[in-house]
């Protein structure tokens, strides 16, 4: 009877550890992405200049809006 309890407690602890680890990792990544967005207007401007385009503010705003819509941000 005691072996059943040990196995049951081990399984419950494993499930709780996995769930807790997932939520901690998710929160860490959300904070990281909030502080370090994947791309911003300055990066976009630099990329366009490297490709030989003269970036206008209108074009950069349009591309940022398109990227934000694609990722689901508002």
N, CA, C and O atoms as a CHARMM CRD file, in Angstrom:
* protein
*
  296
    1    1 UNK  N      0.82900  -1.20100   0.00000 PROA 1      0.00000
    2    1 UNK  CA     0.00000   0.00000   0.00000 PROA 1      0.00000
    3    1 UNK  C      0.86500   1.25200   0.00000 PROA 1      0.00000
    4    1 UNK  O      0.49700   2.24700  -0.62600 PROA 1      0.00000
    5    2 UNK  N      2.00800   1.23000   0.68900 PROA 2      0.00000
    6    2 UNK  CA     2.85000   2.42500   0.75000 PROA 2      0.00000
    7    2 UNK  C      3.54700   2.68800  -0.58400 PROA 2      0.00000
    8    2 UNK  O      3.83700   3.84100  -0.90300 PROA 2      0.00000
    9    3 UNK  N      3.82100   1.65100  -1.36400 PROA 3      0.00000
   10    3 UNK  CA     4.45300   1.86500  -2.67300 PROA 3      0.00000
   11    3 UNK  C      3.49300   2.59500  -3.61200 PROA 3      0.00000
   12    3 UNK  O      3.93000   3.40000  -4.43500 PROA 3      0.00000
   13    4 UNK  N      2.22300   2.33200  -3.50500 PROA 4      0.00000
   14    4 UNK  CA     1.24300   3.01900  -4.33300 PROA 4      0.00000
   15    4 UNK  C      1.26600   4.51900  -4.02600 PROA 4      0.00000
   16    4 UNK  O      1.21000   5.34700  -4.93500 PROA 4      0.00000
   17    5 UNK  N      1.34900   4.85600  -2.73900 PROA 5      0.00000
   18    5 UNK  CA     1.39000   6.26500  -2.34500 PROA 5      0.00000
   19    5 UNK  C      2.66200   6.93200  -2.85700 PROA 5      0.00000
   20    5 UNK  O      2.61400   8.07400  -3.31400 PROA 5      0.00000
   21    6 UNK  N      3.76600   6.26100  -2.79100 PROA 6      0.00000
   22    6 UNK  CA     5.03300   6.84000  -3.25700 PROA 6      0.00000
   23    6 UNK  C      4.96100   7.10300  -4.76300 PROA 6      0.00000
   24    6 UNK  O      5.37000   8.16600  -5.22800 PROA 6      0.00000
   25    7 UNK  N      4.44700   6.14500  -5.51500 PROA 7      0.00000
   26    7 UNK  CA     4.32600   6.30800  -6.96200 PROA 7      0.00000
   27    7 UNK  C      3.32800   7.42400  -7.28000 PROA 7      0.00000
   28    7 UNK  O      3.58000   8.24800  -8.15900 PROA 7      0.00000
   29    8 UNK  N      2.21600   7.45600  -6.58100 PROA 8      0.00000
   30    8 UNK  CA     1.20500   8.48700  -6.80100 PROA 8      0.00000
   31    8 UNK  C      1.76600   9.87700  -6.50900 PROA 8      0.00000
   32    8 UNK  O      1.54800  10.80600  -7.28600 PROA 8      0.00000
   33    9 UNK  N      2.47700  10.02600  -5.40900 PROA 9      0.00000
   34    9 UNK  CA     3.07600  11.31600  -5.04300 PROA 9      0.00000
   35    9 UNK  C      4.12800  11.71600  -6.08500 PROA 9      0.00000
   36    9 UNK  O      4.22200  12.88600  -6.45600 PROA 9      0.00000
   37   10 UNK  N      4.90700  10.75300  -6.54900 PROA 10     0.00000
   38   10 UNK  CA     5.92500  11.04500  -7.56100 PROA 10     0.00000
   39   10 UNK  C      5.28200  11.52500  -8.85700 PROA 10     0.00000
   40   10 UNK  O      5.77700  12.47000  -9.47000 PROA 10     0.00000
   41   11 UNK  N      4.21000  10.90600  -9.27800 PROA 11     0.00000
   42   11 UNK  CA     3.52000  11.30700 -10.50300 PROA 11     0.00000
   43   11 UNK  C      2.91400  12.69600 -10.34600 PROA 11     0.00000
   44   11 UNK  O      3.01800  13.52500 -11.25000 PROA 11     0.00000
   45   12 UNK  N      2.28500  12.95300  -9.21000 PROA 12     0.00000
   46   12 UNK  CA     1.69100  14.27000  -8.96200 PROA 12     0.00000
   47   12 UNK  C      2.78200  15.34400  -8.93500 PROA 12     0.00000
   48   12 UNK  O      2.59500  16.42700  -9.48900 PROA 12     0.00000
   49   13 UNK  N      3.91900  15.05100  -8.29400 PROA 13     0.00000
   50   13 UNK  CA     5.02700  16.01400  -8.22900 PROA 13     0.00000
   51   13 UNK  C      5.59600  16.27600  -9.62900 PROA 13     0.00000
   52   13 UNK  O      5.94400  17.41100  -9.95400 PROA 13     0.00000
   53   14 UNK  N      5.68800  15.24400 -10.44500 PROA 14     0.00000
   54   14 UNK  CA     6.19200  15.40100 -11.80400 PROA 14     0.00000
   55   14 UNK  C      5.26400  16.28000 -12.63600 PROA 14     0.00000
   56   14 UNK  O      5.72700  17.17500 -13.34400 PROA 14     0.00000
   57   15 UNK  N      3.98500  16.03600 -12.55600 PROA 15     0.00000
   58   15 UNK  CA     3.01200  16.83500 -13.30500 PROA 15     0.00000
   59   15 UNK  C      3.02900  18.29100 -12.82400 PROA 15     0.00000
   60   15 UNK  O      2.99300  19.21800 -13.63400 PROA 15     0.00000
   61   16 UNK  N      3.08500  18.48000 -11.51800 PROA 16     0.00000
   62   16 UNK  CA     3.12700  19.83900 -10.97200 PROA 16     0.00000
   63   16 UNK  C      4.41100  20.55400 -11.40300 PROA 16     0.00000
   64   16 UNK  O      4.37000  21.74200 -11.72400 PROA 16     0.00000
   65   17 UNK  N      5.53100  19.86400 -11.41500 PROA 17     0.00000
   66   17 UNK  CA     6.79400  20.45900 -11.84500 PROA 17     0.00000
   67   17 UNK  C      6.78100  20.85600 -13.30100 PROA 17     0.00000
   68   17 UNK  O      7.28400  21.91900 -13.66600 PROA 17     0.00000
   69   18 UNK  N      6.21200  20.01300 -14.12900 PROA 18     0.00000
   70   18 UNK  CA     6.11600  20.33600 -15.56000 PROA 18     0.00000
   71   18 UNK  C      5.22400  21.55000 -15.77700 PROA 18     0.00000
   72   18 UNK  O      5.57200  22.45200 -16.53900 PROA 18     0.00000
   73   19 UNK  N      4.08500  21.57600 -15.11600 PROA 19     0.00000
   74   19 UNK  CA     3.16000  22.70400 -15.27100 PROA 19     0.00000
   75   19 UNK  C      3.79800  23.99900 -14.76100 PROA 19     0.00000
   76   19 UNK  O      3.71300  25.03400 -15.42200 PROA 19     0.00000
   77   20 UNK  N      4.42500  23.94600 -13.60500 PROA 20     0.00000
   78   20 UNK  CA     5.06300  25.13200 -13.04000 PROA 20     0.00000
   79   20 UNK  C      6.19800  25.60400 -13.93800 PROA 20     0.00000
   80   20 UNK  O      6.33000  26.80500 -14.17400 PROA 20     0.00000
   81   21 UNK  N      7.01200  24.69900 -14.43700 PROA 21     0.00000
   82   21 UNK  CA     8.10600  25.05700 -15.34000 PROA 21     0.00000
   83   21 UNK  C      7.60400  25.70600 -16.61200 PROA 21     0.00000
   84   21 UNK  O      8.19700  26.67100 -17.09300 PROA 21     0.00000
   85   22 UNK  N      6.51600  25.18600 -17.16400 PROA 22     0.00000
   86   22 UNK  CA     5.93600  25.76000 -18.37800 PROA 22     0.00000
   87   22 UNK  C      5.50600  27.19600 -18.14400 PROA 22     0.00000
   88   22 UNK  O      5.82400  28.07500 -18.94600 PROA 22     0.00000
   89   23 UNK  N      4.78400  27.45000 -17.05200 PROA 23     0.00000
   90   23 UNK  CA     4.28500  28.80000 -16.81500 PROA 23     0.00000
   91   23 UNK  C      5.40500  29.77800 -16.47000 PROA 23     0.00000
   92   23 UNK  O      5.33200  30.94700 -16.84800 PROA 23     0.00000
   93   24 UNK  N      6.42600  29.33100 -15.77100 PROA 24     0.00000
   94   24 UNK  CA     7.56800  30.20200 -15.47700 PROA 24     0.00000
   95   24 UNK  C      8.31100  30.53900 -16.76900 PROA 24     0.00000
   96   24 UNK  O      8.67300  31.69500 -16.98900 PROA 24     0.00000
   97   25 UNK  N      8.53900  29.54700 -17.62000 PROA 25     0.00000
   98   25 UNK  CA     9.22300  29.78800 -18.89300 PROA 25     0.00000
   99   25 UNK  C      8.40400  30.70500 -19.79400 PROA 25     0.00000
  100   25 UNK  O      8.96000  31.56500 -20.47700 PROA 25     0.00000
  101   26 UNK  N      7.09700  30.52700 -19.79700 PROA 26     0.00000
  102   26 UNK  CA     6.22400  31.36700 -20.62000 PROA 26     0.00000
  103   26 UNK  C      6.28400  32.81400 -20.15900 PROA 26     0.00000
  104   26 UNK  O      6.39000  33.72500 -20.98000 PROA 26     0.00000
  105   27 UNK  N      6.21500  33.03300 -18.84400 PROA 27     0.00000
  106   27 UNK  CA     6.27300  34.39400 -18.30500 PROA 27     0.00000
  107   27 UNK  C      7.61700  35.04100 -18.61700 PROA 27     0.00000
  108   27 UNK  O      7.67700  36.21800 -18.97100 PROA 27     0.00000
  109   28 UNK  N      8.69900  34.26700 -18.48400 PROA 28     0.00000
  110   28 UNK  CA    10.03300  34.79200 -18.77900 PROA 28     0.00000
  111   28 UNK  C     10.13000  35.22400 -20.24400 PROA 28     0.00000
  112   28 UNK  O     10.64500  36.30300 -20.53800 PROA 28     0.00000
  113   29 UNK  N      9.64200  34.39400 -21.15600 PROA 29     0.00000
  114   29 UNK  CA     9.71000  34.72300 -22.57700 PROA 29     0.00000
  115   29 UNK  C      8.83400  35.92700 -22.92800 PROA 29     0.00000
  116   29 UNK  O      9.22200  36.75200 -23.75500 PROA 29     0.00000
  117   30 UNK  N      7.67300  36.03100 -22.31800 PROA 30     0.00000
  118   30 UNK  CA     6.80500  37.18500 -22.57500 PROA 30     0.00000
  119   30 UNK  C      7.49700  38.47400 -22.13200 PROA 30     0.00000
  120   30 UNK  O      7.47600  39.47200 -22.85300 PROA 30     0.00000
  121   31 UNK  N      8.10800  38.45400 -20.95000 PROA 31     0.00000
  122   31 UNK  CA     8.82300  39.63800 -20.46800 PROA 31     0.00000
  123   31 UNK  C     10.01500  39.95300 -21.36000 PROA 31     0.00000
  124   31 UNK  O     10.28200  41.11800 -21.65400 PROA 31     0.00000
  125   32 UNK  N     10.73800  38.91100 -21.79400 PROA 32     0.00000
  126   32 UNK  CA    11.90700  39.11200 -22.64900 PROA 32     0.00000
  127   32 UNK  C     11.49600  39.75100 -23.98000 PROA 32     0.00000
  128   32 UNK  O     12.14100  40.69000 -24.44600 PROA 32     0.00000
  129   33 UNK  N     10.43300  39.24500 -24.58200 PROA 33     0.00000
  130   33 UNK  CA     9.98700  39.79400 -25.85600 PROA 33     0.00000
  131   33 UNK  C      9.41700  41.20000 -25.71400 PROA 33     0.00000
  132   33 UNK  O      9.50000  42.00200 -26.64400 PROA 33     0.00000
  133   34 UNK  N      8.83900  41.49900 -24.55500 PROA 34     0.00000
  134   34 UNK  CA     8.32900  42.84900 -24.32400 PROA 34     0.00000
  135   34 UNK  C      9.48900  43.83600 -24.22300 PROA 34     0.00000
  136   34 UNK  O      9.41300  44.94500 -24.75100 PROA 34     0.00000
  137   35 UNK  N     10.56600  43.43000 -23.54200 PROA 35     0.00000
  138   35 UNK  CA    11.73000  44.30500 -23.38600 PROA 35     0.00000
  139   35 UNK  C     12.57500  44.35500 -24.65300 PROA 35     0.00000
  140   35 UNK  O     13.17000  45.39200 -24.94700 PROA 35     0.00000
  141   36 UNK  N     12.64400  43.26200 -25.40900 PROA 36     0.00000
  142   36 UNK  CA    13.45900  43.17900 -26.62600 PROA 36     0.00000
  143   36 UNK  C     12.59200  42.72800 -27.79300 PROA 36     0.00000
  144   36 UNK  O     12.59000  41.55200 -28.15400 PROA 36     0.00000
  145   37 UNK  N     11.86100  43.66100 -28.37600 PROA 37     0.00000
  146   37 UNK  CA    10.99800  43.25700 -29.49100 PROA 37     0.00000
  147   37 UNK  C     11.83700  42.72200 -30.65200 PROA 37     0.00000
  148   37 UNK  O     12.96800  43.16300 -30.85700 PROA 37     0.00000
  149   38 UNK  N     11.29300  41.78500 -31.40000 PROA 38     0.00000
  150   38 UNK  CA    12.05500  41.15900 -32.46600 PROA 38     0.00000
  151   38 UNK  C     12.53600  42.14500 -33.54400 PROA 38     0.00000
  152   38 UNK  O     13.63800  41.98700 -34.07000 PROA 38     0.00000
  153   39 UNK  N     11.74700  43.13000 -33.86800 PROA 39     0.00000
  154   39 UNK  CA    12.16000  44.12400 -34.86900 PROA 39     0.00000
  155   39 UNK  C     11.45700  45.44200 -34.57300 PROA 39     0.00000
  156   39 UNK  O     10.29700  45.46200 -34.15900 PROA 39     0.00000
  157   40 UNK  N     12.16500  46.53000 -34.78800 PROA 40     0.00000
  158   40 UNK  CA    11.55900  47.83800 -34.56500 PROA 40     0.00000
  159   40 UNK  C     11.78500  48.71200 -35.79900 PROA 40     0.00000
  160   40 UNK  O     12.36400  48.25400 -36.78400 PROA 40     0.00000
  161   41 UNK  N     11.34200  49.94400 -35.75200 PROA 41     0.00000
  162   41 UNK  CA    11.42400  50.82200 -36.92000 PROA 41     0.00000
  163   41 UNK  C     12.86500  51.09700 -37.32600 PROA 41     0.00000
  164   41 UNK  O     13.17200  51.16300 -38.51600 PROA 41     0.00000
  165   42 UNK  N     13.74500  51.25600 -36.35300 PROA 42     0.00000
  166   42 UNK  CA    15.13900  51.53800 -36.67500 PROA 42     0.00000
  167   42 UNK  C     15.78000  50.36300 -37.41100 PROA 42     0.00000
  168   42 UNK  O     16.52000  50.56000 -38.37400 PROA 42     0.00000
  169   43 UNK  N     15.49500  49.13800 -36.95600 PROA 43     0.00000
  170   43 UNK  CA    16.02700  47.95400 -37.63200 PROA 43     0.00000
  171   43 UNK  C     15.47900  47.87000 -39.05800 PROA 43     0.00000
  172   43 UNK  O     16.21000  47.54700 -39.99500 PROA 43     0.00000
  173   44 UNK  N     14.20000  48.15900 -39.21000 PROA 44     0.00000
  174   44 UNK  CA    13.56800  48.11000 -40.52500 PROA 44     0.00000
  175   44 UNK  C     14.18700  49.14600 -41.45300 PROA 44     0.00000
  176   44 UNK  O     14.44700  48.86000 -42.62100 PROA 44     0.00000
  177   45 UNK  N     14.42200  50.34600 -40.93700 PROA 45     0.00000
  178   45 UNK  CA    15.03800  51.41300 -41.71900 PROA 45     0.00000
  179   45 UNK  C     16.44100  50.99100 -42.17800 PROA 45     0.00000
  180   45 UNK  O     16.80900  51.19600 -43.33400 PROA 45     0.00000
  181   46 UNK  N     17.21000  50.40700 -41.27300 PROA 46     0.00000
  182   46 UNK  CA    18.56400  49.95200 -41.60400 PROA 46     0.00000
  183   46 UNK  C     18.53200  48.85800 -42.66800 PROA 46     0.00000
  184   46 UNK  O     19.32800  48.87800 -43.60700 PROA 46     0.00000
  185   47 UNK  N     17.61600  47.90900 -42.52200 PROA 47     0.00000
  186   47 UNK  CA    17.51300  46.83200 -43.50800 PROA 47     0.00000
  187   47 UNK  C     17.16300  47.38500 -44.88700 PROA 47     0.00000
  188   47 UNK  O     17.72800  46.95000 -45.89100 PROA 47     0.00000
  189   48 UNK  N     16.24100  48.33600 -44.94300 PROA 48     0.00000
  190   48 UNK  CA    15.84800  48.90100 -46.23100 PROA 48     0.00000
  191   48 UNK  C     17.00600  49.65700 -46.86900 PROA 48     0.00000
  192   48 UNK  O     17.19300  49.58500 -48.08300 PROA 48     0.00000
  193   49 UNK  N     17.78800  50.38200 -46.06700 PROA 49     0.00000
  194   49 UNK  CA    18.93400  51.10400 -46.60000 PROA 49     0.00000
  195   49 UNK  C     19.98800  50.12600 -47.12300 PROA 49     0.00000
  196   49 UNK  O     20.63100  50.39900 -48.13700 PROA 49     0.00000
  197   50 UNK  N     20.17000  48.99400 -46.44600 PROA 50     0.00000
  198   50 UNK  CA    21.13100  48.00000 -46.90000 PROA 50     0.00000
  199   50 UNK  C     20.68700  47.35300 -48.20900 PROA 50     0.00000
  200   50 UNK  O     21.51800  46.91800 -49.00600 PROA 50     0.00000
  201   51 UNK  N     19.38500  47.29100 -48.42500 PROA 51     0.00000
  202   51 UNK  CA    18.86900  46.71300 -49.66200 PROA 51     0.00000
  203   51 UNK  C     18.84400  47.75400 -50.78800 PROA 51     0.00000
  204   51 UNK  O     18.40900  47.44600 -51.89800 PROA 51     0.00000
  205   52 UNK  N     19.29800  48.96200 -50.52100 PROA 52     0.00000
  206   52 UNK  CA    19.37500  49.98200 -51.55700 PROA 52     0.00000
  207   52 UNK  C     18.11300  50.79900 -51.71000 PROA 52     0.00000
  208   52 UNK  O     17.96800  51.50800 -52.70600 PROA 52     0.00000
  209   53 UNK  N     17.19900  50.72900 -50.77000 PROA 53     0.00000
  210   53 UNK  CA    15.96300  51.51400 -50.83900 PROA 53     0.00000
  211   53 UNK  C     16.08400  52.74300 -49.95200 PROA 53     0.00000
  212   53 UNK  O     16.75000  52.71000 -48.91700 PROA 53     0.00000
  213   54 UNK  N     15.44100  53.82100 -50.36200 PROA 54     0.00000
  214   54 UNK  CA    15.38600  55.01500 -49.52000 PROA 54     0.00000
  215   54 UNK  C     14.10700  54.91000 -48.69500 PROA 54     0.00000
  216   54 UNK  O     13.01200  55.09600 -49.22400 PROA 54     0.00000
  217   55 UNK  N     14.23900  54.61100 -47.39900 PROA 55     0.00000
  218   55 UNK  CA    13.02600  54.37600 -46.59500 PROA 55     0.00000
  219   55 UNK  C     12.32300  55.67900 -46.23000 PROA 55     0.00000
  220   55 UNK  O     12.91700  56.57000 -45.62200 PROA 55     0.00000
  221   56 UNK  N     11.05700  55.77700 -46.60700 PROA 56     0.00000
  222   56 UNK  CA    10.24200  56.90500 -46.16800 PROA 56     0.00000
  223   56 UNK  C      9.50400  56.48400 -44.89800 PROA 56     0.00000
  224   56 UNK  O      9.30500  55.29500 -44.64600 PROA 56     0.00000
  225   57 UNK  N      9.10500  57.46600 -44.11100 PROA 57     0.00000
  226   57 UNK  CA     8.40000  57.16800 -42.86800 PROA 57     0.00000
  227   57 UNK  C      7.08500  56.45700 -43.15200 PROA 57     0.00000
  228   57 UNK  O      6.66400  55.58900 -42.38900 PROA 57     0.00000
  229   58 UNK  N      6.44400  56.82500 -44.24600 PROA 58     0.00000
  230   58 UNK  CA     5.17500  56.20600 -44.62200 PROA 58     0.00000
  231   58 UNK  C      5.38000  54.71700 -44.92200 PROA 58     0.00000
  232   58 UNK  O      4.59900  53.87500 -44.48100 PROA 58     0.00000
  233   59 UNK  N      6.43300  54.40500 -45.67300 PROA 59     0.00000
  234   59 UNK  CA     6.71500  53.01100 -46.03800 PROA 59     0.00000
  235   59 UNK  C      7.07400  52.19600 -44.78700 PROA 59     0.00000
  236   59 UNK  O      6.63600  51.05400 -44.64900 PROA 59     0.00000
  237   60 UNK  N      7.86000  52.77000 -43.88700 PROA 60     0.00000
  238   60 UNK  CA     8.24500  52.06900 -42.66000 PROA 60     0.00000
  239   60 UNK  C      7.02000  51.81600 -41.78200 PROA 60     0.00000
  240   60 UNK  O      6.86100  50.72700 -41.23000 PROA 60     0.00000
  241   61 UNK  N      6.15200  52.83100 -41.65600 PROA 61     0.00000
  242   61 UNK  CA     4.93400  52.66600 -40.85500 PROA 61     0.00000
  243   61 UNK  C      4.03900  51.58700 -41.44800 PROA 61     0.00000
  244   61 UNK  O      3.43300  50.79800 -40.72300 PROA 61     0.00000
  245   62 UNK  N      3.96300  51.56200 -42.77900 PROA 62     0.00000
  246   62 UNK  CA     3.14700  50.55800 -43.45600 PROA 62     0.00000
  247   62 UNK  C      3.69400  49.15500 -43.20300 PROA 62     0.00000
  248   62 UNK  O      2.92700  48.23100 -42.93100 PROA 62     0.00000
  249   63 UNK  N      5.00200  48.99000 -43.28900 PROA 63     0.00000
  250   63 UNK  CA     5.60900  47.67200 -43.06000 PROA 63     0.00000
  251   63 UNK  C      5.46500  47.23600 -41.59800 PROA 63     0.00000
  252   63 UNK  O      5.20800  46.06300 -41.32600 PROA 63     0.00000
  253   64 UNK  N      5.62900  48.16800 -40.66000 PROA 64     0.00000
  254   64 UNK  CA     5.46300  47.83500 -39.24000 PROA 64     0.00000
  255   64 UNK  C      4.02100  47.41500 -38.96700 PROA 64     0.00000
  256   64 UNK  O      3.77300  46.45600 -38.23600 PROA 64     0.00000
  257   65 UNK  N      3.06600  48.14600 -39.56500 PROA 65     0.00000
  258   65 UNK  CA     1.65600  47.80900 -39.37800 PROA 65     0.00000
  259   65 UNK  C      1.36800  46.41400 -39.93200 PROA 65     0.00000
  260   65 UNK  O      0.65000  45.63100 -39.31000 PROA 65     0.00000
  261   66 UNK  N      1.92700  46.11000 -41.09800 PROA 66     0.00000
  262   66 UNK  CA     1.72800  44.78900 -41.70100 PROA 66     0.00000
  263   66 UNK  C      2.33800  43.68900 -40.81900 PROA 66     0.00000
  264   66 UNK  O      1.73400  42.63400 -40.62600 PROA 66     0.00000
  265   67 UNK  N      3.52000  43.94200 -40.29700 PROA 67     0.00000
  266   67 UNK  CA     4.16800  42.94600 -39.43200 PROA 67     0.00000
  267   67 UNK  C      3.38900  42.75400 -38.14200 PROA 67     0.00000
  268   67 UNK  O      3.21900  41.62500 -37.68200 PROA 67     0.00000
  269   68 UNK  N      2.91500  43.84000 -37.55500 PROA 68     0.00000
  270   68 UNK  CA     2.14000  43.75800 -36.31200 PROA 68     0.00000
  271   68 UNK  C      0.82400  43.03100 -36.54100 PROA 68     0.00000
  272   68 UNK  O      0.39100  42.25100 -35.69200 PROA 68     0.00000
  273   69 UNK  N      0.18400  43.27800 -37.67800 PROA 69     0.00000
  274   69 UNK  CA    -1.07100  42.56500 -37.98600 PROA 69     0.00000
  275   69 UNK  C     -0.81900  41.07600 -38.17700 PROA 69     0.00000
  276   69 UNK  O     -1.64000  40.24400 -37.78900 PROA 69     0.00000
  277   70 UNK  N      0.30800  40.74900 -38.77200 PROA 70     0.00000
  278   70 UNK  CA     0.62700  39.34400 -39.01500 PROA 70     0.00000
  279   70 UNK  C      0.90100  38.60800 -37.70900 PROA 70     0.00000
  280   70 UNK  O      0.55000  37.43500 -37.58200 PROA 70     0.00000
  281   71 UNK  N      1.52400  39.27700 -36.73000 PROA 71     0.00000
  282   71 UNK  CA     1.82000  38.62200 -35.45800 PROA 71     0.00000
  283   71 UNK  C      0.66500  38.72100 -34.46400 PROA 71     0.00000
  284   71 UNK  O      0.71600  38.10500 -33.40000 PROA 71     0.00000
  285   72 UNK  N     -0.37100  39.48400 -34.79200 PROA 72     0.00000
  286   72 UNK  CA    -1.53500  39.55700 -33.92500 PROA 72     0.00000
  287   72 UNK  C     -1.50500  40.68000 -32.92800 PROA 72     0.00000
  288   72 UNK  O     -2.39900  40.76700 -32.08600 PROA 72     0.00000
  289   73 UNK  N     -0.50900  41.55100 -32.98500 PROA 73     0.00000
  290   73 UNK  CA    -0.43400  42.69900 -32.06400 PROA 73     0.00000
  291   73 UNK  C     -1.35900  43.79400 -32.56500 PROA 73     0.00000
  292   73 UNK  O     -1.74100  43.82800 -33.73400 PROA 73     0.00000
  293   74 UNK  N     -1.70900  44.69100 -31.64400 PROA 74     0.00000
  294   74 UNK  CA    -2.53600  45.83800 -32.04500 PROA 74     0.00000
  295   74 UNK  C     -1.78800  47.10800 -31.76300 PROA 74     0.00000
  296   74 UNK  O     -2.30000  48.19700 -32.02300 PROA 74     0.00000
